[in-house]
Amino acid sequence: MAVAGLLTKQHTGTVTLNRHHEEGAFEESEDGFGCGCDITLHTAKEKYTFYRGDCAWSIVKDSEGRDLGGGSTVYDAHETLSVSLKTAHPQQFADSTLRIIADDQHEPADFTGGLRSVPTGGS
């Protein structure tokens, strides 16, 4: 919630916190996937989703998702935030997220970072 609040103030596009459980209903687990909540950020060109999964904080780009039907989408590319601590300060997450999005918004000739393809093992 704190990261969503900071991104709302610092990102020029729309920011939405997507809660997938009732407040206080989630119990911390050791599986590394967090609670399932995520944050969507819209720019003029793209929609991004910030989330915790597989012991890492990551961002995916909506346009790179493949619809599997039934409301499921799989992503073959994501960017893992340089912030690896599960309990890092919310501003660190906001800064890293905004930096990745800014890098990704550059034209291909000026590409200096952005999202990268990672093997997912799926088809």
MDAnalysis code that builds the backbone (N, CA, C; Angstrom):
import MDAnalysis as mda
import numpy as np

u = mda.Universe.empty(369, n_residues=123, atom_resindex=np.repeat(np.arange(123), 3), trajectory=True)
u.add_TopologyAttr("name", ["N", "CA", "C"] * 123)
u.add_TopologyAttr("resid", np.arange(1, 124))
u.add_TopologyAttr("resname", ["MET", "ALA", "VAL", "ALA", "GLY", "LEU", "LEU", "THR", "LYS", "GLN", "HIS", "THR", "GLY", "THR", "VAL", "THR", "LEU", "ASN", "ARG", "HIS", "HIS", "GLU", "GLU", "GLY", "ALA", "PHE", "GLU", "GLU", "SER", "GLU", "ASP", "GLY", "PHE", "GLY", "CYS", "GLY", "CYS", "ASP", "ILE", "THR", "LEU", "HIS", "THR", "ALA", "LYS", "GLU", "LYS", "TYR", "THR", "PHE", "TYR", "ARG", "GLY", "ASP", "CYS", "ALA", "TRP", "SER", "ILE", "VAL", "LYS", "ASP", "SER", "GLU", "GLY", "ARG", "ASP", "LEU", "GLY", "GLY", "GLY", "SER", "THR", "VAL", "TYR", "ASP", "ALA", "HIS", "GLU", "THR", "LEU", "SER", "VAL", "SER", "LEU", "LYS", "THR", "ALA", "HIS", "PRO", "GLN", "GLN", "PHE", "ALA", "ASP", "SER", "THR", "LEU", "ARG", "ILE", "ILE", "ALA", "ASP", "ASP", "GLN", "HIS", "GLU", "PRO", "ALA", "ASP", "PHE", "THR", "GLY", "GLY", "LEU", "ARG", "SER", "VAL", "PRO", "THR", "GLY", "GLY", "SER"])
u.atoms.positions = np.array([
    [0.823, -1.192, 0.000],
    [0.000, 0.000, 0.000],
    [0.868, 1.256, 0.000],
    [1.974, 1.206, 0.725],
    [2.851, 2.371, 0.784],
    [3.493, 2.642, -0.571],
    [3.884, 1.590, -1.287],
    [4.493, 1.760, -2.607],
    [3.463, 2.352, -3.570],
    [2.242, 1.856, -3.531],
    [1.184, 2.398, -4.391],
    [0.949, 3.879, -4.101],
    [0.958, 4.254, -2.830],
    [0.783, 5.657, -2.462],
    [1.891, 6.536, -3.012],
    [3.129, 6.084, -2.913],
    [4.267, 6.850, -3.442],
    [4.211, 6.938, -4.961],
    [3.891, 5.827, -5.613],
    [3.816, 5.841, -7.075],
    [2.692, 6.756, -7.562],
    [1.595, 6.798, -6.838],
    [0.488, 7.690, -7.199],
    [0.940, 9.147, -7.202],
    [1.804, 9.505, -6.252],
    [2.302, 10.879, -6.162],
    [3.412, 11.173, -7.169],
    [4.202, 10.154, -7.547],
    [5.405, 10.390, -8.336],
    [5.286, 9.998, -9.808],
    [4.294, 9.194, -10.171],
    [4.113, 8.760, -11.558],
    [3.082, 9.655, -12.224],
    [3.335, 10.055, -13.463],
    [2.426, 10.983, -14.137],
    [1.164, 10.313, -14.656],
    [1.162, 8.989, -14.815],
    [-0.013, 8.264, -15.298],
    [-0.841, 7.721, -14.142],
    [-1.817, 6.902, -14.487],
    [-2.701, 6.289, -13.505],
    [-1.987, 5.155, -12.775],
    [-2.197, 5.066, -11.471],
    [-1.635, 4.006, -10.631],
    [-2.787, 3.363, -9.870],
    [-2.854, 2.026, -9.912],
    [-3.936, 1.309, -9.234],
    [-3.368, 0.176, -8.393],
    [-3.741, 0.140, -7.112],
    [-3.400, -0.974, -6.235],
    [-4.475, -2.035, -6.419],
    [-4.076, -3.239, -6.815],
    [-5.009, -4.347, -7.033],
    [-4.883, -5.327, -5.872],
    [-5.849, -5.267, -4.961],
    [-5.832, -6.156, -3.791],
    [-6.593, -7.417, -4.142],
    [-5.998, -8.557, -3.822],
    [-6.611, -9.839, -4.139],
    [-7.027, -10.603, -2.885],
    [-7.136, -9.898, -1.765],
    [-7.587, -10.477, -0.511],
    [-8.158, -9.351, 0.341],
    [-8.957, -9.709, 1.322],
    [-9.508, -8.724, 2.240],
    [-8.396, -8.162, 3.117],
    [-8.536, -6.917, 3.537],
    [-7.525, -6.308, 4.402],
    [-7.360, -7.125, 5.677],
    [-6.120, -7.463, 5.989],
    [-5.808, -8.237, 7.186],
    [-6.023, -9.733, 7.038],
    [-6.497, -10.196, 5.870],
    [-6.796, -11.618, 5.680],
    [-5.576, -12.424, 5.242],
    [-4.531, -11.753, 4.789],
    [-3.356, -12.468, 4.295],
    [-2.404, -12.783, 5.431],
    [-1.932, -14.010, 5.466],
    [-0.906, -14.402, 6.428],
    [0.389, -14.628, 5.667],
    [1.472, -14.063, 6.180],
    [2.780, -14.172, 5.529],
    [3.186, -15.630, 5.388],
    [3.704, -15.959, 4.214],
    [4.194, -17.321, 3.983],
    [5.649, -17.246, 3.551],
    [6.300, -18.361, 3.507],
    [7.712, -18.419, 3.134],
    [7.913, -18.789, 1.668],
    [6.858, -18.830, 0.853],
    [6.988, -19.280, -0.531],
    [7.594, -18.242, -1.468],
    [7.739, -17.001, -1.014],
    [8.374, -15.972, -1.834],
    [7.466, -15.300, -2.831],
    [6.165, -15.645, -2.833],
    [5.267, -15.077, -3.821],
    [4.437, -13.916, -3.295],
    [4.643, -13.504, -2.072],
    [3.900, -12.374, -1.536],
    [2.428, -12.711, -1.359],
    [1.604, -11.686, -1.269],
    [0.186, -11.894, -0.986],
    [-0.674, -11.989, -2.233],
    [-0.115, -11.720, -3.397],
    [-0.889, -11.775, -4.636],
    [-1.365, -10.414, -5.110],
    [-1.217, -9.382, -4.277],
    [-1.588, -8.036, -4.700],
    [-0.548, -7.511, -5.686],
    [-0.952, -6.573, -6.536],
    [-0.017, -5.958, -7.462],
    [-0.429, -4.518, -7.708],
    [0.403, -3.808, -8.448],
    [0.137, -2.399, -8.761],
    [0.240, -2.233, -10.269],
    [-0.762, -1.626, -10.891],
    [-0.682, -1.317, -12.320],
    [-0.364, 0.161, -12.486],
    [0.492, 0.428, -13.469],
    [0.888, 1.797, -13.801],
    [0.660, 1.997, -15.300],
    [-0.026, 3.049, -15.644],
    [-0.284, 3.364, -17.047],
    [0.595, 4.528, -17.482],
    [1.158, 4.409, -18.681],
    [1.833, 5.523, -19.331],
    [1.037, 5.819, -20.601],
    [1.467, 6.795, -21.374],
    [0.787, 7.090, -22.631],
    [0.911, 5.926, -23.611],
    [1.981, 5.120, -23.479],
    [2.249, 4.042, -24.436],
    [1.942, 2.645, -23.921],
    [1.901, 2.436, -22.613],
    [1.911, 1.072, -22.086],
    [1.284, 0.979, -20.704],
    [0.929, -0.257, -20.338],
    [0.475, -0.578, -18.980],
    [1.488, -1.566, -18.398],
    [1.955, -1.292, -17.175],
    [2.932, -2.121, -16.479],
    [2.307, -2.646, -15.192],
    [2.782, -3.798, -14.732],
    [2.335, -4.352, -13.451],
    [3.551, -4.649, -12.590],
    [3.542, -4.109, -11.371],
    [4.585, -4.315, -10.368],
    [4.050, -5.337, -9.372],
    [4.839, -6.361, -9.053],
    [4.371, -7.420, -8.163],
    [5.549, -8.142, -7.509],
    [5.254, -8.972, -6.531],
    [6.264, -9.842, -5.932],
    [5.931, -11.270, -6.317],
    [6.907, -11.982, -6.850],
    [6.710, -13.380, -7.216],
    [8.032, -14.105, -7.278],
    [8.036, -15.350, -6.906],
    [9.229, -16.193, -6.952],
    [10.423, -15.514, -6.270],
    [10.177, -14.977, -5.078],
    [11.210, -14.349, -4.235],
    [11.842, -13.105, -4.849],
    [11.166, -12.422, -5.755],
    [11.721, -11.219, -6.378],
    [10.610, -10.206, -6.645],
    [10.988, -8.941, -6.650],
    [10.083, -7.854, -7.040],
    [10.280, -7.644, -8.529],
    [9.202, -7.627, -9.297],
    [9.310, -7.584, -10.756],
    [8.274, -6.668, -11.380],
    [8.509, -6.352, -12.667],
    [7.584, -5.568, -13.478],
    [7.379, -6.305, -14.794],
    [6.121, -6.379, -15.248],
    [5.816, -6.908, -16.574],
    [5.097, -5.837, -17.381],
    [5.224, -5.966, -18.683],
    [4.591, -5.046, -19.624],
    [3.363, -5.741, -20.208],
    [2.201, -5.121, -20.091],
    [0.942, -5.722, -20.511],
    [0.978, -6.187, -21.968],
    [1.589, -5.420, -22.843],
    [1.594, -5.759, -24.267],
    [2.387, -7.032, -24.563],
    [3.222, -7.477, -23.626],
    [4.015, -8.676, -23.845],
    [3.376, -9.922, -23.233],
    [2.180, -9.775, -22.686],
    [1.489, -10.919, -22.105],
    [0.733, -11.712, -23.157],
    [0.604, -13.021, -22.914],
    [-0.181, -13.898, -23.784],
    [-1.394, -14.370, -23.000],
    [-2.586, -14.107, -23.539],
    [-3.830, -14.497, -22.890],
    [-4.027, -16.000, -23.020],
    [-4.190, -16.680, -21.892],
    [-4.418, -18.123, -21.882],
    [-5.892, -18.468, -21.757],
    [-6.728, -17.459, -21.702],
    [-8.154, -17.685, -21.518],
    [-8.494, -17.839, -20.050],
    [-9.743, -17.669, -19.723],
    [-10.183, -17.821, -18.345],
    [-9.606, -16.792, -17.398],
    [-9.137, -15.666, -17.934],
    [-8.581, -14.607, -17.100],
    [-7.110, -14.762, -16.782],
    [-6.444, -15.773, -17.343],
    [-5.021, -15.995, -17.086],
    [-4.165, -15.424, -18.206],
    [-3.059, -14.813, -17.814],
    [-2.100, -14.261, -18.763],
    [-0.710, -14.712, -18.349],
    [0.127, -15.067, -19.310],
    [1.497, -15.458, -19.037],
    [2.423, -14.455, -19.714],
    [3.544, -14.154, -19.061],
    [4.510, -13.187, -19.576],
    [5.847, -13.869, -19.803],
    [6.422, -13.674, -20.994],
    [7.726, -14.245, -21.311],
    [8.865, -13.277, -20.993],
    [8.547, -12.043, -20.656],
    [9.570, -11.053, -20.327],
    [9.156, -10.316, -19.060],
    [10.136, -10.044, -18.228],
    [9.909, -9.237, -17.036],
    [11.235, -8.595, -16.645],
    [11.150, -7.601, -15.820],
    [12.348, -6.960, -15.273],
    [12.299, -7.154, -13.770],
    [13.360, -7.677, -13.220],
    [13.471, -7.838, -11.773],
    [14.099, -6.574, -11.208],
    [13.478, -6.012, -10.186],
    [14.004, -4.804, -9.575],
    [15.342, -5.091, -8.906],
    [16.208, -4.095, -8.913],
    [17.505, -4.241, -8.247],
    [17.336, -4.319, -6.736],
    [16.210, -3.859, -6.234],
    [15.899, -3.942, -4.808],
    [15.469, -5.378, -4.538],
    [16.264, -6.098, -3.765],
    [15.954, -7.505, -3.543],
    [15.372, -7.794, -2.158],
    [15.571, -6.899, -1.216],
    [15.058, -7.137, 0.128],
    [13.531, -7.109, 0.139],
    [12.946, -8.108, 0.743],
    [11.489, -8.188, 0.840],
    [10.933, -7.003, 1.621],
    [11.716, -6.490, 2.573],
    [11.249, -5.409, 3.445],
    [11.991, -4.095, 3.189],
    [12.429, -3.869, 1.963],
    [13.103, -2.609, 1.638],
    [12.143, -1.441, 1.848],
    [12.691, -0.238, 1.933],
    [11.859, 0.955, 2.103],
    [10.979, 1.137, 0.867],
    [9.716, 1.480, 1.028],
    [8.817, 1.660, -0.117],
    [9.354, 2.635, -1.182],
    [10.102, 3.673, -0.763],
    [10.640, 4.622, -1.747],
    [11.651, 3.943, -2.669],
    [12.395, 2.946, -2.160],
    [13.332, 2.211, -3.010],
    [12.581, 1.476, -4.117],
    [11.450, 0.869, -3.789],
    [10.641, 0.180, -4.790],
    [10.087, 1.170, -5.806],
    [9.578, 2.294, -5.322],
    [9.013, 3.303, -6.220],
    [10.085, 3.835, -7.167],
    [11.257, 4.173, -6.634],
    [12.341, 4.693, -7.480],
    [12.758, 3.689, -8.541],
    [12.951, 2.441, -8.145],
    [13.385, 1.407, -9.081],
    [12.321, 1.156, -10.153],
    [11.065, 1.109, -9.751],
    [9.963, 0.905, -10.692],
    [9.892, 2.031, -11.714],
    [9.956, 3.254, -11.255],
    [9.882, 4.403, -12.166],
    [11.083, 4.472, -13.097],
    [12.249, 4.078, -12.614],
    [13.456, 4.064, -13.445],
    [13.335, 3.028, -14.570],
    [12.833, 1.844, -14.255],
    [12.653, 0.798, -15.265],
    [11.643, 1.237, -16.319],
    [10.546, 1.817, -15.884],
    [9.533, 2.285, -16.832],
    [10.095, 3.385, -17.718],
    [10.833, 4.330, -17.150],
    [11.440, 5.408, -17.945],
    [12.410, 4.839, -18.976],
    [13.235, 3.875, -18.579],
    [14.160, 3.248, -19.522],
    [13.406, 2.536, -20.640],
    [12.322, 1.871, -20.306],
    [11.555, 1.121, -21.295],
    [10.829, 2.039, -22.276],
    [10.536, 3.253, -21.877],
    [9.809, 4.190, -22.735],
    [10.675, 4.798, -23.835],
    [12.010, 4.644, -23.741],
    [12.893, 5.152, -24.791],
    [12.649, 4.397, -26.078],
    [12.857, 5.070, -27.198],
    [12.784, 4.414, -28.504],
    [13.870, 3.353, -28.569],
    [13.710, 2.315, -29.390],
    [14.715, 1.238, -29.455],
    [16.146, 1.716, -29.700],
    [16.327, 2.751, -30.512],
    [17.677, 3.233, -30.790],
    [18.346, 3.788, -29.536],
    [17.538, 4.271, -28.577],
    [18.060, 4.847, -27.352],
    [17.921, 3.899, -26.166],
    [17.594, 2.652, -26.427],
    [17.299, 1.708, -25.360],
    [18.489, 1.547, -24.413],
    [18.254, 1.796, -23.120],
    [19.328, 1.719, -22.126],
    [18.990, 0.773, -20.988],
    [17.993, -0.032, -21.134],
    [17.598, -0.934, -20.048],
    [16.260, -1.528, -20.369],
    [15.303, -1.268, -19.530],
    [13.961, -1.746, -19.779],
    [13.790, -3.228, -19.538],
    [12.693, -3.768, -20.014],
    [12.357, -5.155, -19.762],
    [13.214, -6.089, -20.601],
    [13.525, -7.234, -20.036],
    [14.338, -8.196, -20.761],
    [13.625, -9.538, -20.797],
    [13.906, -10.326, -21.808],
    [13.322, -11.649, -21.910],
    [14.021, -12.599, -20.961],
    [13.239, -13.401, -20.298],
    [13.792, -14.416, -19.420],
    [13.078, -15.724, -19.726],
    [13.797, -16.848, -19.705],
    [13.140, -18.117, -19.962],
    [12.155, -18.450, -18.858],
    [10.961, -18.890, -19.239],
    [9.944, -19.223, -18.253],
    [9.661, -20.709, -18.204],
    [10.170, -21.460, -19.161],
    [9.953, -22.896, -19.171],
    [8.612, -23.300, -19.741],
    [7.748, -22.327, -20.045],
    [6.433, -22.632, -20.609],
    [6.459, -22.540, -22.111],
    [5.327, -22.881, -22.715],
    [5.249, -22.773, -24.174],
    [4.347, -21.645, -24.570],
])
